[in-house]
Amino acid sequence: MPSIQKFENIVAWQKAKVFSLAIYITFASCKDFSFKNQIERAAVSVMNNIAEGFERQTNKELRNFLFIAKGVSR
């Protein structure tokens, strides 16, 4: 099995991107701007943590960032 060369090829990152776009669309007309901003940042955070963990280039750090993205404390 070939190794993943770019974080954009990670299926979890791809699904997080679709989810983030859905969040932005869903909350587009939300008037509670503070809540809207918090939800949007949380959605994007999943993508960011997967990408950052991948860029660290060690399985240990990737695993740690995946746990952060999932919202699991260890």
N, C-alpha and C positions, 0 to 999 in steps of 0.2 A: 504494500500500500504506500503510495507516495506521501511524503510529508507535506504539511500545509506551508506554503511559502508566504502568504499574506493573510492577515487577520480577517480581511473581507471574505475569505473563503471558508471561514468557520461558520458552520450552520447556525450555531447559537447566536453569533453576531448578526447574521442575516435576519434571523427571526426577531432579534431585538430591534433591528432597524425598522422592520415592518411594524412592530409594536409601537415604536416611537412615533412613526408617521401617523398611525391610527390615533394615538393620544393627542397629537397636535390637531388633527382633524376633529376629533370628538370635543375637544375643549376650545375650539376656535371662537365660539361665541360666548364663552364663560365670562361673566362680569366680575367674578371674584378673582382678581388678577394675582393676588398673593397665592391662593390655592392653585390656580392654573399654572403659575410659574413653578411652584414646588412639584407638582405632578409631572410637568414637562421635564424638569431637571432630573427627576428620579428615573424617568424612562430613558433619557439619554445617558445617564450614569451607567446603566447596564452595558451599553455599547462601549463606553469609554473604558470601563474596567476590563472587559474582554480584550480590547485592543491594547491597553497598557500592559496587561499580564503577558500577552503574546510577545510584545516588543521587548520584554525583559529577557527573553530567550532561555529561560530555565523552567523546567517542569514544576519545580517547587513554587516559584513566584507566580507562574501561570495559574496553578492550582489555587493559590491564595487569592488572586484577583477574581477567579471564577467563584470562589466562595463569597467574596464581597459582592459581586454582581448578583449572585443568587439571594443575598440578604441573610446569609447564615453566619452566625458568630461561632468561632471555634475556641 
